[in-house]
Amino acid sequence: MANGGPQAEQAARLHADGARLLLGMISDTGGVLRAKAVPAARIESFATSGMGASPSWAVFCADNHVAFTPEIGVVGDVRLVADLAAARVLDDGFAVAPADVRTQDGDRSGLCWRDVARRAERRLADDGIQTLAGYEMEFVLTDLTGNRLGELGWPAYGLGVLSELSSFTTEVAQALAAAGCPAEQLHAEYGTGQFELSLPPAPPVVAADAVLLARSVVSRVGRRHGLRASFSPKPFPDSAGNGGHLHLSFTATGRPLLSGGAESAGLTETGAQLIAGLVDGLVETIAVLAGSAVSADRLQPGTWSGAYSCWGVENREAAVRLLTATRGNPHGANVEIKCIDSAANPYLAIGLMLGMAHDGLVRRLTLPAAVDADPTALDAEQSAAAQLRRLPVTMAQALSEFACSVRAQQILGPQLHSALVAVREHELELSQSPDRYALTRFVWSA
């Protein structure tokens, strides 16, 4: 064990906070949360030497099948290295930390999901652009046996159901605040048994870390109240879908790029190019953003899921929704990418979106016309001006677009791109199963 230094200081902090067990958490290629744990005495070692894991962790599927590739097989080892600076003690000495993936020599591995977001943020920073990101997470509550709540009635955004479950929601809010990740909002949602949790804006990697932390908090608090939380994009065939909406804002030299400009909706020229890149890259990245075996069931017109690749001001049917800088928007102008669901690995989702935004900047893409109505109501001329495209309607179509995407491969790196293709190819079979909702209902829970 190393002596002194920042890792020792962070380990001492966790010991002082009462840590008895530390989990190093990852979100795998298919968005499933997995972990390794060490007792308190080995916390510092988890952050220096790391814990061994097979490279096959990168090709685990939602049903636990291992989708080996020519590059990833039974030989080799990587190290899961806990980031103690981001570690938090939740309760009963149970501590969690996001983990990086490194080689046995300590170098960054090409299979490190977290590093995808880190690299994408750095590329924009090299061009003088700073980014903040924030997530909205929807989840459906059930009892401990998996039966939905609210079978006797669930008014959308209802005060009554929020009051009835106030002990759960209050504890979630308190636990998140104690963990340094205070909720922006927490309320009952449209669907039966559904809630939404909004997280504050943060640097991209920190924002993705917060998703794993919040999912852990919600799941643990829920179980203490006799509840289970499903983050599945479609937990029940007749239920509302769960989104994992991503908000992004951009500044340069401290000045916002999505407001105060002369372009459409007050965008700056750079801001318009960034949004053009986001819209342009959605079709070929949806296999990551909403590519699970049940994601296509959620991504339907008329459900506010962003089923069309377009942008619009406050348009909840557009995949990219611009929230302008108003008094009611204290964080300033930002874009919400609505087509993302909670089965997406948050590091890959942020990394791909920032990478596509950067591509729009590099290629100086022209922003299509904004969509100010339901996309299904546009005529041919309006659709052409908006460069309107329906996002892939099947998992097979989404995978075909992603597999051929040179840009996605460049952003993710060849190893993770290949791993994701292998995972999704296997999960295609699962997407055809009538039991896919039950089989995946709690796969993305913590």
C-alpha positions as CSV (number, residue, x, y, z in Angstrom):
1,M,0.0,0.0,0.0
2,A,1.3,3.4,-0.9
3,N,2.2,5.8,1.9
4,G,1.2,9.5,1.8
5,G,-0.1,11.5,-1.2
6,P,-3.6,12.3,-2.3
7,Q,-4.8,8.7,-2.4
8,A,-3.9,8.2,1.3
9,E,-5.6,11.5,2.1
10,Q,-8.8,10.4,0.3
11,A,-8.7,7.0,2.0
12,A,-8.3,8.7,5.4
13,R,-11.4,10.8,4.6
14,L,-13.4,7.8,3.8
15,H,-12.3,6.0,6.9
16,A,-13.2,9.1,8.9
17,D,-16.7,9.1,7.3
18,G,-17.2,5.5,8.5
19,A,-16.5,3.5,5.3
20,R,-16.5,-0.2,6.0
21,L,-16.8,-1.4,2.4
22,L,-15.9,0.4,-0.9
23,L,-17.6,-0.5,-4.2
24,G,-15.8,0.6,-7.4
25,M,-18.7,1.1,-9.9
26,I,-18.7,1.1,-13.6
27,S,-21.5,1.4,-16.2
28,D,-20.7,-1.3,-18.8
29,T,-21.0,-1.1,-22.6
30,G,-24.7,-1.8,-22.4
31,G,-25.3,0.6,-19.5
32,V,-25.6,-2.1,-16.8
33,L,-24.0,-1.0,-13.4
34,R,-21.4,-3.5,-12.2
35,A,-18.9,-3.3,-9.3
36,K,-16.1,-4.9,-7.3
37,A,-15.9,-4.3,-3.6
38,V,-13.1,-4.2,-1.0
39,P,-13.1,-4.0,2.8
40,A,-12.0,-0.7,4.3
41,A,-8.5,-1.8,4.9
42,R,-7.9,-2.1,1.1
43,I,-9.5,1.3,0.0
44,E,-6.1,2.9,-0.9
45,S,-5.0,-0.2,-2.8
46,F,-8.2,0.0,-4.9
47,A,-7.1,3.5,-6.0
48,T,-3.4,2.6,-6.7
49,S,-3.1,-1.0,-7.8
50,G,-6.7,-1.5,-8.7
51,M,-8.7,-4.7,-8.7
52,G,-8.4,-7.2,-11.5
53,A,-11.1,-7.8,-14.0
54,S,-11.4,-9.7,-17.3
55,P,-11.5,-7.5,-20.4
56,S,-14.8,-9.4,-21.1
57,W,-16.4,-6.9,-18.7
58,A,-16.5,-4.7,-21.9
59,V,-18.7,-7.3,-23.7
60,F,-21.1,-8.3,-21.0
61,C,-24.7,-8.1,-22.2
62,A,-27.9,-7.3,-20.5
63,D,-28.7,-11.0,-20.1
64,N,-25.1,-11.7,-18.8
65,H,-24.0,-13.4,-22.1
66,V,-20.4,-12.6,-22.9
67,A,-20.1,-11.4,-26.5
68,F,-16.5,-12.2,-27.2
69,T,-14.8,-10.4,-30.1
70,P,-11.5,-11.3,-31.9
71,E,-9.8,-8.7,-29.6
72,I,-11.6,-9.6,-26.4
73,G,-11.5,-13.2,-25.2
74,V,-10.5,-15.3,-22.3
75,V,-6.9,-14.1,-22.1
76,G,-5.8,-10.9,-20.4
77,D,-6.6,-8.7,-17.5
78,V,-7.5,-5.1,-16.8
79,R,-7.6,-3.1,-13.5
80,L,-10.6,-1.3,-12.1
81,V,-9.2,1.7,-10.3
82,A,-11.4,3.5,-7.9
83,D,-11.5,7.3,-8.1
84,L,-11.4,8.1,-4.4
85,A,-11.9,11.9,-4.9
86,A,-15.4,11.0,-6.2
87,A,-16.0,8.4,-3.5
88,R,-18.9,8.9,-1.1
89,V,-20.1,7.0,2.0
90,L,-23.8,6.4,1.7
91,D,-25.0,4.6,4.8
92,D,-24.1,1.7,7.1
93,G,-20.4,2.2,6.0
94,F,-21.3,1.4,2.4
95,A,-19.2,3.6,0.1
96,V,-19.2,3.9,-3.6
97,A,-16.7,5.3,-6.1
98,P,-16.7,5.5,-9.9
99,A,-13.9,3.4,-11.4
100,D,-11.6,3.9,-14.4
101,V,-10.3,0.9,-16.5
102,R,-6.5,0.7,-16.7
103,T,-4.0,-1.8,-18.0
104,Q,-1.9,-3.9,-15.6
105,D,0.9,-1.3,-16.1
106,G,-1.4,1.5,-14.9
107,D,-2.0,3.1,-18.3
108,R,-5.4,4.1,-19.4
109,S,-7.1,1.2,-21.2
110,G,-8.9,1.6,-24.5
111,L,-11.8,-0.1,-22.7
112,C,-12.3,2.7,-20.2
113,W,-15.8,4.0,-20.6
114,R,-15.2,7.0,-18.3
115,D,-12.3,8.1,-20.5
116,V,-14.6,8.6,-23.5
117,A,-16.3,11.5,-21.8
118,R,-12.9,12.8,-20.5
119,R,-11.4,12.8,-24.0
120,A,-14.4,14.5,-25.6
121,E,-14.4,17.2,-23.0
122,R,-10.7,17.8,-23.6
123,R,-11.1,18.1,-27.3
124,L,-13.7,20.9,-26.9
125,A,-11.5,22.6,-24.2
126,D,-8.6,22.6,-26.6
127,D,-10.7,24.8,-28.9
128,G,-11.5,27.1,-26.0
129,I,-15.0,25.7,-25.2
130,Q,-16.1,24.7,-21.7
131,T,-19.0,22.3,-21.1
132,L,-21.4,21.5,-18.4
133,A,-23.7,18.6,-18.4
134,G,-26.7,17.5,-16.3
135,Y,-29.0,14.5,-16.3
136,E,-32.7,14.0,-15.8
137,M,-33.5,10.4,-14.7
138,E,-36.9,8.8,-14.8
139,F,-37.7,5.6,-12.9
140,V,-40.7,3.5,-12.1
141,L,-41.3,2.3,-8.6
142,T,-42.6,-1.2,-7.8
143,D,-43.1,-3.2,-4.7
144,L,-40.3,-5.7,-3.8
145,T,-42.0,-8.4,-5.9
146,G,-42.0,-6.2,-9.0
147,N,-45.7,-5.2,-9.0
148,R,-46.4,-1.6,-10.1
149,L,-47.6,1.0,-7.7
150,G,-50.6,3.1,-8.5
151,E,-52.8,0.4,-9.9
152,L,-55.8,2.2,-8.1
153,G,-54.9,5.4,-9.8
154,W,-51.8,7.6,-10.5
155,P,-52.6,11.2,-11.4
156,A,-49.8,12.5,-13.6
157,Y,-47.5,14.8,-11.6
158,G,-49.9,14.2,-8.7
159,L,-49.5,15.8,-5.4
160,G,-51.3,12.9,-3.7
161,V,-48.9,10.2,-4.8
162,L,-45.9,12.5,-4.0
163,S,-47.4,13.0,-0.5
164,E,-48.1,9.3,0.0
165,L,-44.5,8.5,-0.8
166,S,-43.0,11.5,0.9
167,S,-40.9,9.5,3.3
168,F,-39.1,7.9,0.3
169,T,-38.7,11.1,-1.6
170,T,-37.5,13.0,1.4
171,E,-34.9,10.4,2.3
172,V,-33.7,10.3,-1.4
173,A,-33.3,14.1,-1.4
174,Q,-31.5,14.1,2.0
175,A,-29.2,11.2,1.0
176,L,-28.2,12.9,-2.3
177,A,-27.5,16.2,-0.6
178,A,-25.3,14.3,2.0
179,A,-23.4,12.7,-0.9
180,G,-22.7,16.0,-2.5
181,C,-25.1,15.6,-5.3
182,P,-28.2,17.6,-4.4
183,A,-31.4,17.1,-6.4
184,E,-32.6,19.9,-8.6
185,Q,-36.1,18.4,-8.8
186,L,-37.8,15.2,-7.6
187,H,-41.4,14.7,-8.5
188,A,-44.0,12.2,-9.6
189,E,-44.1,11.9,-13.4
190,Y,-46.7,11.1,-16.1
191,G,-46.5,7.3,-16.0
192,T,-48.0,5.0,-13.4
193,G,-45.5,4.6,-10.5
194,Q,-43.1,7.0,-12.3
195,F,-40.8,9.6,-10.8
196,E,-38.2,12.0,-12.2
197,L,-35.0,13.1,-10.6
198,S,-33.0,16.1,-12.0
199,L,-29.3,16.4,-11.2
200,P,-27.4,19.7,-11.2
201,P,-25.0,20.8,-14.0
202,A,-21.4,19.7,-13.6
203,P,-18.3,19.0,-15.7
204,P,-19.1,16.0,-18.1
205,V,-17.3,13.2,-16.2
206,V,-18.6,14.5,-12.8
207,A,-22.1,14.6,-14.3
208,A,-21.9,11.0,-15.5
209,D,-20.5,9.9,-12.1
210,A,-23.5,11.5,-10.5
211,V,-25.8,9.2,-12.5
212,L,-24.2,6.1,-11.0
213,L,-24.3,7.7,-7.5
214,A,-27.9,8.8,-7.8
215,R,-29.0,5.5,-9.1
216,S,-27.3,3.8,-6.1
217,V,-29.0,6.2,-3.7
218,V,-32.5,5.8,-5.2
219,S,-32.2,2.0,-5.3
220,R,-30.9,1.7,-1.7
221,V,-33.4,4.1,-0.2
222,G,-36.2,2.4,-2.1
223,R,-35.4,-1.0,-0.7
224,R,-35.5,0.4,2.8
225,H,-39.1,1.5,2.1
226,G,-40.2,-1.7,0.5
227,L,-39.8,-0.4,-3.0
228,R,-37.7,-1.2,-6.1
229,A,-36.8,1.3,-8.7
230,S,-36.7,0.4,-12.4
231,F,-34.7,2.6,-14.8
232,S,-35.6,0.4,-17.8
233,P,-36.5,2.4,-20.9
234,K,-39.7,0.4,-21.0
235,P,-40.3,-1.5,-17.7
236,F,-43.8,-2.7,-18.7
237,P,-45.2,-3.1,-22.2
238,D,-48.1,-0.7,-21.5
239,S,-46.2,1.8,-19.4
240,A,-44.7,5.1,-20.1
241,G,-41.0,4.9,-21.0
242,N,-38.1,6.1,-18.7
243,G,-35.8,8.7,-20.3
244,G,-32.3,9.7,-19.2
245,H,-32.3,13.1,-20.8
246,L,-28.9,14.9,-21.1
247,H,-28.6,18.7,-20.8
248,L,-25.5,20.4,-22.2
249,S,-24.3,24.0,-22.1
250,F,-21.3,25.6,-23.7
251,T,-19.2,28.7,-22.9
252,A,-16.1,30.3,-24.3
253,T,-14.0,32.7,-22.3
254,G,-16.9,32.8,-19.8
255,R,-19.5,33.8,-22.3
256,P,-22.5,31.5,-23.2
257,L,-22.6,30.1,-26.7
258,L,-26.3,29.2,-26.8
259,S,-27.6,32.7,-26.1
260,G,-26.8,36.3,-26.8
261,G,-25.9,35.7,-30.5
262,A,-27.2,36.8,-33.8
263,E,-28.2,33.3,-35.1
264,S,-31.6,31.6,-34.9
265,A,-33.1,31.6,-31.4
266,G,-30.3,33.9,-30.1
267,L,-27.5,31.3,-30.7
268,T,-24.0,32.4,-31.5
269,E,-22.4,31.1,-34.7
270,T,-20.3,28.6,-32.6
271,G,-23.4,27.5,-30.7
272,A,-25.3,26.9,-33.9
273,Q,-22.5,24.7,-35.2
274,L,-22.4,22.7,-32.0
275,I,-26.1,22.0,-32.1
276,A,-25.9,21.2,-35.8
277,G,-23.3,18.6,-34.9
278,L,-25.6,17.1,-32.2
279,V,-28.5,16.8,-34.6
280,D,-26.4,15.4,-37.4
281,G,-24.9,12.7,-35.2
282,L,-28.0,11.3,-33.6
283,V,-29.0,8.6,-36.2
284,E,-25.6,6.9,-36.1
285,T,-25.3,7.0,-32.3
286,I,-28.8,5.9,-31.2
287,A,-27.5,2.4,-30.7
288,V,-25.7,3.8,-27.7
289,L,-28.1,6.5,-26.6
290,A,-31.2,4.3,-26.8
291,G,-30.1,1.0,-28.1
292,S,-31.2,-1.6,-25.6
293,A,-33.6,-4.4,-26.3
294,V,-36.6,-2.3,-25.1
295,S,-35.4,1.2,-26.1
296,A,-37.2,1.3,-29.5
297,D,-40.5,0.7,-27.7
298,R,-40.0,3.9,-25.8
299,L,-38.7,6.0,-28.8
300,Q,-42.0,6.6,-30.4
301,P,-43.7,9.7,-31.8
302,G,-46.2,11.4,-29.5
303,T,-44.5,10.3,-26.3
304,W,-42.1,13.3,-25.8
305,S,-39.1,10.9,-26.2
306,G,-37.6,12.8,-29.2
307,A,-38.2,10.3,-31.9
308,Y,-37.1,12.6,-34.7
309,S,-33.7,13.9,-35.4
310,C,-34.3,17.7,-35.3
311,W,-34.0,20.6,-33.0
312,G,-36.6,23.2,-31.7
313,V,-37.1,25.8,-29.1
314,E,-38.9,24.2,-26.1
315,N,-40.2,21.5,-28.5
316,R,-40.6,18.3,-26.5
317,E,-41.1,16.2,-29.6
318,A,-37.7,17.2,-31.0
319,A,-34.7,15.1,-30.1
320,V,-32.7,18.2,-29.4
321,R,-34.7,20.8,-27.4
322,L,-33.2,24.2,-26.8
323,L,-34.0,25.9,-23.5
324,T,-33.4,29.6,-23.9
325,A,-31.9,32.0,-21.4
326,T,-34.9,33.3,-19.4
327,R,-35.7,34.2,-15.8
328,G,-37.3,30.7,-15.5
329,N,-34.0,29.1,-16.5
330,P,-31.4,30.0,-13.9
331,H,-28.7,27.8,-15.4
332,G,-28.9,29.7,-18.7
333,A,-29.5,28.4,-22.2
334,N,-28.8,24.8,-22.7
335,V,-29.9,21.9,-25.0
336,E,-31.7,18.8,-23.8
337,I,-31.1,15.6,-25.7
338,K,-34.4,13.8,-25.2
339,C,-33.9,10.6,-27.1
340,I,-31.4,9.2,-24.5
341,D,-32.7,6.7,-22.1
342,S,-31.4,5.3,-18.8
343,A,-30.0,2.1,-20.4
344,A,-27.3,4.2,-22.0
345,N,-23.9,4.2,-20.5
346,P,-23.7,7.9,-19.3
347,Y,-20.0,8.3,-20.1
348,L,-20.5,7.0,-23.6
349,A,-23.6,9.1,-24.2
350,I,-21.9,12.3,-23.0
351,G,-18.7,11.5,-24.9
352,L,-20.6,10.8,-28.2
353,M,-22.7,13.9,-27.9
354,L,-19.8,16.2,-27.1
355,G,-17.8,14.5,-29.9
356,M,-20.6,15.1,-32.4
357,A,-20.9,18.7,-31.3
358,H,-17.2,19.1,-31.8
359,D,-17.5,17.6,-35.2
360,G,-20.2,20.2,-36.1
361,L,-17.7,22.9,-35.0
362,V,-14.8,21.5,-37.0
363,R,-16.9,21.1,-40.1
364,R,-18.7,24.4,-39.6
365,L,-22.0,22.7,-40.1
366,T,-25.0,24.8,-41.0
367,L,-27.8,24.5,-38.4
368,P,-31.1,23.2,-40.0
369,A,-34.3,25.1,-39.6
370,A,-35.9,24.8,-36.1
371,V,-39.0,22.7,-35.8
372,D,-41.7,24.7,-34.0
373,A,-44.5,22.0,-34.2
374,D,-45.0,18.3,-33.9
375,P,-42.6,16.8,-36.4
376,T,-45.3,14.5,-37.8
377,A,-47.2,17.7,-38.8
378,L,-44.5,19.1,-41.1
379,D,-45.0,19.1,-44.9
380,A,-42.3,18.0,-47.3
381,E,-40.8,21.5,-47.6
382,Q,-40.6,22.0,-43.9
383,S,-39.1,18.6,-43.3
384,A,-36.4,19.3,-45.9
385,A,-35.5,22.6,-44.3
386,A,-35.3,20.9,-40.9
387,Q,-33.4,18.0,-42.3
388,L,-35.9,15.9,-40.5
389,R,-35.1,12.2,-40.0
390,R,-37.0,9.6,-38.0
391,L,-34.5,7.9,-35.6
392,P,-34.1,4.2,-36.2
393,V,-37.3,2.4,-35.4
394,T,-35.7,-1.0,-34.7
395,M,-32.6,-2.2,-32.8
396,A,-31.3,-3.7,-36.0
397,Q,-31.5,-0.4,-37.9
398,A,-29.8,1.4,-35.0
399,L,-27.0,-1.1,-34.9
400,S,-26.5,-0.9,-38.7
401,E,-26.1,2.9,-38.6
402,F,-23.7,2.7,-35.6
403,A,-21.6,-0.2,-37.0
404,C,-20.8,1.9,-40.1
405,S,-20.2,5.2,-38.3
406,V,-16.6,6.3,-38.7
407,R,-17.2,9.2,-36.4
408,A,-18.6,7.0,-33.6
409,Q,-15.5,4.8,-33.9
410,Q,-13.2,7.8,-33.7
411,I,-14.9,9.1,-30.6
412,L,-15.2,5.8,-28.7
413,G,-12.0,4.3,-30.0
414,P,-11.9,1.0,-32.0
415,Q,-12.0,-1.3,-29.0
416,L,-15.2,0.1,-27.4
417,H,-16.8,0.6,-30.8
418,S,-16.2,-3.1,-31.6
419,A,-17.4,-4.2,-28.1
420,L,-20.6,-2.2,-28.5
421,V,-21.4,-3.7,-31.9
422,A,-20.8,-7.2,-30.4
423,V,-23.1,-6.5,-27.4
424,R,-25.9,-5.1,-29.5
425,E,-25.7,-7.9,-32.0
426,H,-26.3,-10.4,-29.2
427,E,-29.0,-8.4,-27.7
428,L,-30.9,-8.3,-31.0
429,E,-32.3,-11.7,-30.1
430,L,-33.5,-10.4,-26.7
431,S,-35.3,-7.5,-28.4
432,Q,-37.5,-10.1,-30.2
433,S,-38.6,-11.8,-27.0
434,P,-42.1,-11.1,-25.6
435,D,-40.5,-11.5,-22.2
436,R,-38.0,-8.7,-22.8
437,Y,-39.7,-6.3,-20.4
438,A,-39.7,-8.6,-17.4
439,L,-36.2,-9.9,-18.2
440,T,-34.7,-6.3,-18.3
441,R,-36.9,-4.6,-15.8
442,F,-34.3,-4.2,-13.1
443,V,-31.1,-4.8,-15.1
444,W,-30.2,-1.1,-15.0
445,S,-31.0,-0.6,-11.3
446,A,-28.3,-0.5,-8.6
